[in-house]
Amino acid sequence: MKTPNQCPRFAIRMKYRGGERITPLPLTQDMIRQLALEAEFRGLNVGELVGGLVRATIVNNLVRQVLDPRAKRPDPVRQPTAAQRGTKKPRRKSLGSLLAIH
């Protein structure tokens, strides 16, 4: 079993006007494994995938929803089915469409 010092950790490093700020990302080992798998399928390294996710979050104006734990998010369990709404279920955007990587 790996010790905490041996486990991968992620942070965002931002440089602006000569200053630098590093913000740790609290990712679990399961999240990191999922990112690595997703990156492998796309032929990217994990840094490129995470960079694309950050860009897509900003471009699609999702920063508040990602960062605010109280933001309104639809509850997938309580949403009415397409038959109850009388309409087709809207397609959710895939990670690929958000990143524009195909």
N, C-alpha and C positions, 0 to 999 in steps of 0.2 A: 504494500500500500504506500502511496506517495505521501510524503509529509507536505504540510501547507506551503513550504518554500519551494517544493518541486512542482506544484500544480501551476498550470498556466494562469496568468492574470492579465486582464485587459484594462487599458486606460486610454483616454483620448488626450493627446498632447496638442495644445493650441499655442501658436506663436503669433503675436500681434505687437507691432511697434516696438520691437526689441524685448518684449516681455514674453514669458512662457507660463502656461498654466497646465497642470496635469490633473485630470479628473478620473479617478478609478471607476470602472464599470463593474457593478456587483453581479457578475455572471456566475451561475452555478456550473459545475462540471458537466452536467447534462446539456445546458445551453451551449457551452463551448463545443461539446461533441457535435451537437446539431449544426452549429455554424461551420465546423470543419467539414462535415458531411455535405452540407449545402454548397460550400465553396468548391469541394472536390467535384461535385456533379457539374458545376458551372465552369470548371477549368480555371478557377481563381485561387489565390491564396486567401487566407482568412482576413488579412488586412484589407485587401481589395474589396471583399464582400462587405465587411463592416463599413468601409468608406462609402460604398454604394448605398448601403442602407441609410447611413446618415444623410447623404445627399438626397435620396428619395424622400426621406422624412421631411426635410426642409422644403424641397420642391413641391411636395404634395400637401404642404401646410399641416403636417401631423405632429409638430413638435409639442404642442400643448397636450394633445391626447397621449403621447408617449410619456411625457414627463410628469403629468398631473395624475396621481393615483385616484383622485376623485372625479376625473373627467367622465362624462356620460359615455358609456360604451354599451352597445346592445348586448343583452344577455342571450346567448345562443340557445339556452335551454328554454327560455320563456317566449321566444319569438314565435308568432303564429306561422303555421305551415303555409305553403303556397296555396293549398286547397282552401284553407281557412280565409286567406286574403282574396282568393279568387283570381290570383295572378301568378305568373311564373316567378319563381324565386330569383332575385337578382344575383348575378354572378359576382362573387367577391374578386377583388383584384389579386392576382397572384404576385408572389415576390418578384418573379421575372418581369411582369408588366410594370411593377413599380420601379425596378432597377433598369428597365429597358435593355435587359440582357437576354438574348435568345440563342 
